[in-house]
Amino acid sequence: MKYQINSMKPLPSNEIKEGMYIDSIIKEYKNYLLLEINDEKVNTAYKALTVFRNFLDYILRFREGRFSKISFEKYSEYLVDLVDKNEISTSKKAFKRMYARRIAIEGKAGYLRWMLDNNINQVLVSPKNKLLSNKWDDNFKLWLASKSKLKRTTNYPIYISNIVNNYIKWIYNTSDLQIINDITVNQFLRNNAHLKTSTLNLYLKAIKRFADFYIENSEDEKGKIEAKKILKLNEFETNNSIERIRIDTTIINRLYRNANDKIDLILHLGVDLGLRASSMINLQLKDIDWERKKISIWLKGRNEKESLPIPKNLFDVLDRYCIGMELEQFVLGFSTQNSSSISKYFSDFLIRNDVKVIEKEGDLYSISLHNLRHTFAYNSLDKYGLIMTSKLLCHSSVEITQKHYLKDKLRDEMNLIFSDQYK
């Protein structure tokens, strides 16, 4: 049977904590042993608690607090070494090895089984060693900005710190492991396993940036050791599944019919030119060259802009929409230039039109603003080919276009490859 750490009631495995402070572990094992125990067994329980603390002290001193199935084997080897050095007697060694796998109290487990059943993988010294504080946020954002190679101001520091903030809040609210290390990162990512692999990798990247920040700025040497473990975590492997699809013409036309002027412009910026949310929301009137019929956008992660030709449909929409605007004015007019503002605005529109999820080939796909970019890429591949589509999407390489935008297209073409033979 598995027990909740605090209440000792049966509990599903996915809710069990994975790490505790040493005093909390001893306290909870004590409560477990003494619950409904006969008086003549109390002395046995306290002997077990004594040797249990000896084992936990060893785990902290020699195994960085990590507990696993081989920990007791290593502990036994350690005790044998102490006997060989005449630091303890053989009888003392035997006593220190007692109560690990079984204990002479009816219905109770030895401390090894108890730890495994409660999924305690990490032993901590005390709460004062936790790495978290509530004053990290602003300094982290400034640090991110200082490390950026971009000369312009972006929302990247805010975006990354928001992810880290969610991770830290999750630790405070959920995990007994009140520290930042590889174990809590894995716990946090598993808790978000419903998200796309690419999103989980983005979360991991953000937390690794915070680990870099902590290592560079903290004076807590033990904390730095824990933070360095995060940097060794590997990204999740992406599979060949299709994560995003184009929105078909019938649905796009329905969205156009139900759109207000702002949504209409957003649709054209995405479907006609494939702009990202960040490019849309940061578009200013001065970025539009009306004579040459071109639009300038910042390249992702670079200190330069790309000038793109404007399709006729989009040009006409911009011409109507921008009447009366000043050069420095942001075309879409959101109160903040954070991409999440336009993403939520468009997502609410999709929900009102019952287009938040689309079924294709028996699978359900969630739809967001970024699917407009996929729709553009899908259609552009037919009209202009892979190389030109890659240029229009402002990708740094054709390989990026192939990786993220060809899967949906190739699946459809594969399904139709022999269809003319059955006509």
C-alpha positions in Angstrom: 0.0 0.0 0.0 1.2 3.5 -0.8 0.6 6.4 1.6 0.3 10.2 1.4 3.3 11.7 3.1 1.3 14.0 5.4 -1.8 12.0 6.2 -0.8 8.3 5.6 -4.0 7.7 3.7 -3.9 5.5 0.5 -3.3 7.7 -2.5 -2.8 7.4 -6.3 0.9 7.2 -7.2 0.9 10.3 -9.3 0.1 12.4 -6.2 2.9 11.1 -4.0 5.7 13.5 -3.2 9.2 12.6 -4.4 11.5 14.4 -1.9 11.5 15.6 1.8 13.6 17.2 4.4 15.3 14.7 6.7 13.4 15.8 9.8 10.1 15.5 7.9 11.0 12.0 6.7 11.8 10.9 10.3 8.7 12.5 11.6 6.4 10.9 9.1 8.0 7.4 9.4 7.6 7.8 13.2 3.9 8.6 12.8 3.5 5.6 10.5 5.3 3.2 12.9 3.5 4.4 16.1 0.0 4.4 14.5 -2.1 1.8 16.3 1.0 0.0 17.7 1.1 -2.2 20.8 2.9 -0.6 23.7 5.5 -3.4 23.9 6.6 -2.5 20.3 7.3 1.2 20.9 10.9 0.6 21.9 11.4 -1.4 18.6 10.0 1.6 16.7 12.4 4.0 18.3 15.4 1.7 17.6 14.2 1.6 13.9 14.1 5.4 13.8 17.6 5.7 15.2 19.1 3.4 12.5 16.9 5.1 9.9 18.5 8.5 10.7 21.9 6.9 10.4 21.1 5.7 6.9 19.6 9.1 5.9 22.8 10.8 7.2 24.8 8.6 5.0 22.6 9.4 2.0 23.1 13.1 2.6 26.9 12.9 3.2 28.0 10.5 0.5 25.2 10.3 -2.1 24.1 13.9 -2.5 20.8 13.1 -0.8 19.8 10.8 -3.7 17.9 7.6 -2.6 17.5 4.6 -5.0 17.3 0.8 -4.8 21.1 0.4 -4.6 21.5 3.0 -1.8 21.3 0.3 1.0 23.8 -1.9 -0.8 26.3 1.0 -0.9 25.5 1.8 2.7 26.3 -1.8 3.7 29.6 -1.5 1.9 30.3 1.7 3.8 29.6 0.0 7.1 32.0 -2.9 6.2 34.7 -0.4 5.4 34.2 1.2 8.8 34.6 -2.2 10.4 37.8 -2.9 8.5 39.1 0.5 9.7 38.2 -0.5 13.3 35.9 2.6 13.5 32.9 0.5 14.5 32.4 -3.1 15.8 30.8 -6.0 13.9 27.8 -5.9 16.3 27.4 -2.2 15.7 27.4 -2.7 12.0 24.8 -5.4 12.4 22.6 -3.0 14.5 23.0 -0.2 11.9 21.7 -2.6 9.2 18.6 -3.6 11.0 15.0 -2.6 10.2 15.8 -1.7 6.6 13.8 -4.3 4.8 11.5 -5.6 7.6 10.6 -4.7 11.2 9.0 -6.8 13.9 5.9 -4.7 14.1 2.8 -6.2 12.6 1.5 -4.4 9.5 4.5 -2.1 9.3 7.2 -2.0 6.6 11.0 -1.5 7.0 12.2 2.0 6.2 13.5 1.0 2.7 10.1 -0.3 1.6 8.4 2.7 3.2 10.6 5.1 1.2 10.1 3.3 -2.0 6.3 3.1 -1.5 6.2 6.8 -0.9 8.5 7.5 -3.9 10.9 9.6 -1.8 13.9 10.0 -4.1 15.6 12.9 -2.5 16.6 13.7 1.1 17.2 17.3 2.0 19.1 18.9 4.9 16.8 21.6 6.0 14.4 24.3 4.6 17.1 27.0 5.0 19.0 25.5 2.0 16.2 25.9 -0.5 17.2 27.8 -3.6 14.0 29.7 -4.1 13.2 33.3 -3.3 10.5 35.8 -4.2 13.0 38.5 -5.4 14.5 36.8 -8.4 12.1 38.0 -11.1 13.4 41.5 -11.9 17.0 40.6 -11.7 16.5 37.6 -13.9 14.8 39.7 -16.6 17.6 42.2 -16.5 20.2 39.4 -16.7 18.4 37.9 -19.8 18.3 41.3 -21.5 22.0 41.8 -20.8 22.8 38.4 -22.4 20.8 39.1 -25.5 22.6 39.8 -28.7 19.7 41.8 -30.0 20.0 45.6 -29.9 16.2 46.1 -29.9 13.9 45.6 -26.9 11.9 42.3 -27.0 9.4 40.5 -24.8 11.7 37.5 -24.6 12.8 38.2 -21.0 9.2 38.5 -19.9 8.2 35.3 -21.7 11.0 33.3 -20.3 10.6 34.6 -16.7 6.9 33.8 -16.9 7.7 30.1 -17.6 10.2 30.1 -14.8 7.7 31.8 -12.5 5.2 29.0 -13.2 7.8 26.4 -12.4 8.7 28.1 -9.1 5.0 28.5 -8.1 4.5 24.8 -8.9 7.4 23.9 -6.5 6.1 26.1 -3.7 2.5 24.8 -4.1 3.1 21.1 -5.0 6.6 19.7 -4.3 8.2 18.8 -1.0 11.5 19.3 -2.8 11.6 23.1 -2.2 14.7 23.5 -4.4 15.6 23.9 -8.1 17.2 20.8 -9.4 16.8 18.2 -12.1 14.3 16.2 -10.1 11.8 19.1 -9.6 12.3 20.1 -13.3 11.3 16.5 -14.3 8.4 16.6 -11.9 7.2 19.9 -13.3 7.5 18.7 -17.0 5.7 15.5 -16.2 3.0 17.5 -14.6 2.6 19.3 -18.0 2.9 16.1 -20.1 -0.3 17.0 -21.9 1.5 19.8 -23.8 3.3 19.4 -27.1 6.9 18.1 -27.1 8.0 21.4 -28.6 6.4 23.3 -25.7 8.0 21.1 -23.1 11.4 21.6 -24.7 10.7 25.4 -24.6 9.9 25.1 -20.9 13.1 23.1 -20.3 15.1 25.7 -22.2 13.7 28.6 -20.1 14.4 26.8 -16.8 18.0 26.1 -18.0 18.4 29.8 -18.6 17.4 30.4 -15.0 19.9 27.7 -13.9 22.6 29.7 -15.7 21.5 32.9 -14.0 21.5 31.2 -10.6 24.9 29.7 -11.1 26.3 33.0 -12.2 24.8 35.1 -9.4 24.2 33.0 -6.3 26.6 32.6 -3.4 25.1 29.3 -2.4 27.6 26.7 -3.4 25.3 23.8 -2.7 22.5 25.5 -4.6 24.9 25.9 -7.6 25.6 22.2 -7.6 21.8 21.5 -7.7 21.3 24.0 -10.5 24.1 22.5 -12.6 22.2 19.2 -12.7 19.5 20.9 -14.7 21.9 21.8 -17.4 22.6 18.1 -18.0 18.9 17.3 -18.8 18.2 16.3 -22.4 15.5 17.6 -24.5 12.5 15.5 -25.3 12.8 13.7 -28.6 10.2 14.8 -31.1 8.4 12.1 -33.0 7.1 12.2 -36.5 3.6 13.1 -35.6 1.9 16.1 -37.1 1.4 18.8 -34.4 -0.1 21.6 -36.6 -2.2 21.6 -39.6 -3.4 24.1 -42.1 -7.0 25.5 -41.8 -8.9 24.5 -44.9 -10.5 27.1 -47.2 -14.1 26.5 -46.1 -13.2 27.3 -42.4 -11.0 30.3 -43.4 -13.9 31.8 -45.4 -16.2 31.4 -42.5 -13.8 33.1 -40.3 -13.5 36.0 -42.7 -17.3 36.4 -42.8 -17.5 36.6 -39.0 -14.5 38.8 -38.5 -14.4 42.4 -37.3 -11.9 44.8 -39.0 -9.0 43.9 -36.6 -9.6 40.1 -36.9 -9.9 40.5 -40.7 -6.4 42.1 -40.8 -5.0 39.4 -38.5 -6.3 36.7 -40.8 -4.8 38.3 -43.9 -1.4 38.9 -42.2 -1.3 35.2 -41.3 -3.0 33.5 -44.3 -1.6 35.9 -47.1 1.9 36.4 -45.7 2.5 33.9 -42.9 3.6 36.5 -40.2 4.2 35.3 -36.7 2.2 36.8 -33.8 5.2 38.9 -32.7 5.6 40.4 -36.2 1.9 41.2 -36.4 1.6 42.9 -33.0 4.9 44.9 -33.5 4.0 46.1 -37.0 4.1 49.9 -37.2 2.8 52.1 -40.0 6.4 53.1 -40.8 7.2 49.5 -41.6 4.9 49.6 -44.7 6.4 50.9 -48.0 3.3 51.8 -49.9 5.1 52.7 -53.1 7.2 49.5 -53.4 4.4 47.5 -51.8 6.7 45.9 -49.2 6.5 45.3 -45.5 9.5 45.2 -43.1 9.6 42.8 -40.1 12.2 42.0 -37.5 13.8 38.6 -38.1 13.4 36.2 -35.2 16.5 36.3 -32.9 18.4 38.7 -35.1 19.3 42.4 -35.3 18.0 43.0 -38.8 14.7 43.3 -40.7 13.5 41.5 -43.7 11.5 43.3 -46.4 8.7 41.1 -47.8 6.4 41.7 -50.8 2.8 42.4 -49.9 0.1 40.3 -51.6 -2.7 42.3 -53.3 -5.4 41.2 -50.9 -3.4 42.1 -47.9 -2.3 45.4 -49.4 -5.9 46.4 -49.9 -6.9 45.5 -46.4 -3.9 47.5 -45.0 -4.8 50.5 -47.2 -8.3 50.6 -45.7 -7.3 49.8 -42.1 -4.4 52.3 -41.8 -6.3 55.5 -42.8 -5.5 58.3 -40.3 -2.6 56.5 -38.6 0.7 58.1 -37.7 4.1 56.6 -38.7 5.1 55.5 -35.2 1.7 54.0 -34.5 1.3 50.2 -34.0 -1.1 49.1 -36.7 -3.1 46.6 -34.7 -3.3 48.9 -31.7 -3.0 46.5 -28.8 -2.2 48.0 -25.4 0.9 45.8 -25.0 3.3 44.4 -27.6 3.3 41.0 -25.9 2.5 38.3 -28.3 0.2 36.6 -25.8 -2.2 39.6 -26.2 -2.9 39.0 -29.9 -2.9 35.2 -29.4 -5.6 35.3 -26.7 -7.6 37.8 -28.8 -7.6 35.5 -31.8 -8.2 32.4 -29.6 -11.3 34.0 -28.2 -12.5 34.6 -31.7 -11.9 31.0 -32.6 -13.9 29.8 -29.6 -16.8 32.0 -30.5 -16.8 30.5 -34.0 -16.3 26.9 -32.7 -13.0 26.4 -34.5 -10.7 25.8 -31.5 -10.3 22.1 -32.4 -10.3 20.5 -35.9 -10.6 16.8 -36.7 -8.4 15.5 -39.5 -7.5 11.9 -40.4 -9.2 10.7 -37.2 -7.0 13.0 -35.0 -8.0 16.2 -33.2 -5.8 19.3 -33.5 -6.0 22.4 -31.4 -6.1 25.6 -33.5 -4.3 28.8 -32.7 -3.1 32.0 -34.3 0.1 30.1 -35.5 -2.0 27.8 -37.7 -2.5 30.8 -40.0 1.2 30.7 -40.7 1.0 27.0 -41.4 -1.9 27.6 -43.7 0.2 30.2 -45.6 3.2 27.8 -45.8 1.0 24.9 -47.0 -0.5 27.0 -49.8 2.9 28.6 -50.7 4.6 25.3 -51.1 2.3 24.6 -54.1 2.6 28.0 -55.6 6.3 28.9 -55.0 8.2 25.8 -53.9 10.2 25.0 -50.8 13.1 27.4 -51.2 10.9 30.5 -51.9 8.4 29.5 -49.1 11.4 29.3 -46.7 12.4 32.8 -47.7 8.9 34.2 -47.3 8.7 32.6 -43.8 12.1 34.2 -43.0 13.6 30.9 -41.9 17.3 30.8 -41.4 17.4 27.5 -43.4 15.3 25.3 -45.7 15.7 22.5 -43.1 13.6 24.4 -40.6 10.8 24.8 -43.2 11.0 21.1 -43.9 10.9 20.1 -40.3 7.9 22.2 -39.2 5.8 22.8 -42.3 6.1 19.8 -44.7 4.5 17.1 -42.6 0.9 18.1 -43.1 1.5 18.8 -46.8 3.2 15.5 -47.4 0.5 13.5 -45.7 -2.2 15.0 -47.9 -0.1 14.4 -51.0 0.6 10.8 -50.0 -3.2 10.2 -49.5 -3.9 11.5 -53.0 -0.9 10.1 -54.9 -2.9 7.4 -56.7 -6.4 8.9 -56.5 -6.5 9.6 -60.3 -6.1 5.9 -61.0 -9.6 5.3 -59.5 -11.5 7.8 -61.5 
